[in-house]
Amino acid sequence: MTVLMGGGLDVDKAFVDMIRKAGGHGNDKIDVVVIRASGEDGCNDYLFAMEGVDSVETVVIKKHSGADNRKVISIIEGADVLFIAGGDQRTYIDQWNDTDVERTIKSVLLAKNVPIGGTGAGLVVLGGVDLRSSGLH
């Protein structure tokens, strides 16, 4: 399940839909993971305040080697919802191509039917994931 938002402001309803699709509502709580190539954990409080969210963790991957880091992969594998932040899509492609992050997103999370969303660059790099998961590649 891929949720694509486009660039610009966060869309509350899109996040709420992703959280609900992952099973987060009422007393049922889920874990959200945000991946970024730069910046901080600025959307953690925003997402944590939403109904059905148990935890939010932001992973900032600044180097190609970071995309093969076992701790990073473990965090991503534990996601009930994955969100890829905006930025420069070329950075994501350069840093993730042929890495464990790419393989984890394409195989583990898709096999578990984890809702995956993105905005801006995060949306752009999901095109291949979305098309591969739909059989349209």
N, C-alpha and C positions, 0 to 999 in steps of 0.2 A: 504494500500500500504506500504509494508516494503522494505526498501533498505538496503541491507547488504553489508558492505565494507570489512570486515576482519580486521586484525591488521596492524599496521604500519602507514605509512604516509597517510595524508588526500588525497582524490582523488577528484580533482576539478570537474570533470565531474559528479561524483555521487551526489555531493552537488547541482550542477547546475540542474541536472535532478529532484532531490527532490523539489527544489525551483519552477521549471517550472510546475511540477505535482500539486503543491499546488496553482498554478495560478500566481506565481511571474515572471513577465517579462515586460520589457518596463516600462510604468507608473503604472502598477499593482504591488503593493508591498505586501509582506507577512511578518509574524512575525515568527522568528525561536527561539525555546527554546532548550537549551542544558542542559542535566542533567549529573551531575558528582557525584562521591562519595568522591572525594578529588580534590585538586588543586584549580585553579583559573578560570578566564574567558578568558583564553588564545586564544580561537578560535573566540571570538566575533568580533574582527577587521577583521579577515580573512573572516568570513561569511558576515559581514555587507558590505564589499566591493563588494560583488557579486550582479549582476544585479537582480532586483526584490525583494530585501530585504529591508524592512522598519525598522525592529528592530531585535536585537539578545539579548536574556537574558539567562545567565547561572545560573542554580540553583545547588548549592552544598549541597547535603543531606548527612550529616555526622553521623546521628543517626536514629534509627528506628522511633523514635517519630517525626522526621522531615518529614517522608514520610506520615504523617497524618496531617501535618500543612495546614490549610485552605489557607493561602497565596500561599504556594507552589502549591497546587492543582489548585488554580485559575490561576496561571501562566501557568501551563501545559495545562489546559483546553483551554487557549487562543492561543495555538500553532497552526500555519498553517503547520509547519514542526517541528518534534521532533527528536533530535539527542542525543543518549546516548553514552557518551565518554568511552574510554577504561579504564582499571584498573584491579581490581580483581573482577571477576564475583561473587565470594562467598560473597563479601561485598554487592553487589547489591541484591543478593538473601536474605541475612540475614536482610538487612535494609528494603526491599520492600515487602517481603512475607506477604500477608494478610493485606495490607495497602491501603490507598486511592490512593497512587501513582500507585500501581499495578492495582487497579480497574479502575482508570482513563485511563491509557494506554490501557487496554484491552477493555474497553467499550466505553468511550466517544470518544477517538481519533479514534478508529476503526470505530465507527458509523459515524463519520464525514469524514472518508476516508483520514485522515491526513497521509501524508508520514512520516514514522518512519524509522530511520536508526541508525546504530551503528558501532563502530569499536572495535576490541578486545573484552573485556568483555561486552561492549554495544551490540555487535553483538550476543554473546553467550546467553545473557539473553532474546533476542528477539525471540529465537527459538520457544518458546511456543506461543508467540503472533502471529508469522507468521503462524505456523501450525494451531492454532485455527481459525484464520481468513480465512484460505483456506479450512477448513473443514477436514483436514487430521489428526486430533488428535486421 
